[in-house]
Amino acid sequence: MLFKNMSPKEAYALYILNDLYGEQIVKLANQWILTGLFTDSLNDLCWEKEPEMYIVGSIFENLVKELNNSPLTRIEATNLII
């Protein structure tokens, strides 16, 4: 899947499906900041120098909450991606 122009909700769907990695999350966070999106968690993601999933994952989950995205089931995540 191409990551250019991916929305946070689409990224969250990939995260739910365990198909998004720490480095990818940080790259996406930087893209979203450049488009004018800003939250505290997004800012935190942009500063991660060694994006280990156990750290980045929890920050990303906070970002999803800050953006008021409702939790997705694996089926909903799959439907969003396809």
C-alpha positions in Angstrom: 0.0 0.0 0.0 1.2 3.5 -0.8 1.6 5.8 2.1 1.6 9.1 0.3 -1.6 11.0 1.2 -2.8 8.4 3.6 -5.2 9.7 6.1 -4.8 9.0 9.9 -8.0 6.8 9.7 -6.5 4.7 7.0 -3.2 4.4 8.9 -5.2 3.4 12.0 -6.9 0.6 9.9 -3.5 -0.7 8.9 -2.3 -0.4 12.5 -5.3 -2.5 13.6 -4.4 -5.1 11.0 -0.7 -5.2 12.3 0.4 -3.9 8.9 2.0 -0.6 10.0 5.4 -0.3 11.5 7.1 2.3 13.7 9.1 4.0 11.0 6.1 4.2 8.8 4.0 5.9 11.6 6.7 8.5 12.1 7.0 9.2 8.4 3.2 9.6 8.2 3.2 11.9 11.2 5.7 14.1 9.5 3.5 14.2 6.4 0.4 15.1 8.4 2.3 17.9 10.3 3.3 19.4 6.9 -0.3 19.4 5.8 -1.3 21.5 8.8 -2.6 18.8 11.1 -1.5 19.1 14.7 -2.0 17.4 18.0 0.3 16.8 20.9 0.7 13.1 20.1 1.4 13.9 16.5 4.1 16.3 17.6 5.5 13.6 19.9 5.6 11.1 17.0 7.6 13.5 14.8 10.3 13.7 17.4 10.8 9.9 17.7 14.4 9.2 16.6 14.2 5.4 17.0 10.6 4.5 16.4 10.2 1.2 18.3 6.6 0.0 17.9 6.1 -0.5 21.7 6.6 3.3 22.1 5.3 4.6 18.9 2.2 2.4 19.0 0.9 3.9 22.2 1.5 7.4 21.0 -0.3 6.6 17.8 -3.3 5.2 19.8 -3.4 8.5 21.6 -3.3 10.4 18.3 -6.3 8.4 17.1 -8.2 9.4 20.3 -7.2 13.1 19.9 -8.6 13.0 16.3 -11.9 11.6 17.7 -11.6 8.5 15.5 -13.8 5.7 16.9 -12.2 2.3 17.5 -12.3 -0.1 14.5 -12.8 -3.8 14.5 -10.6 -5.9 12.3 -13.4 -6.3 9.9 -14.1 -2.5 9.7 -10.4 -1.9 9.2 -10.2 -4.4 6.4 -13.3 -2.8 4.7 -11.7 0.6 5.0 -8.5 -0.5 3.3 -10.0 -2.5 0.4 
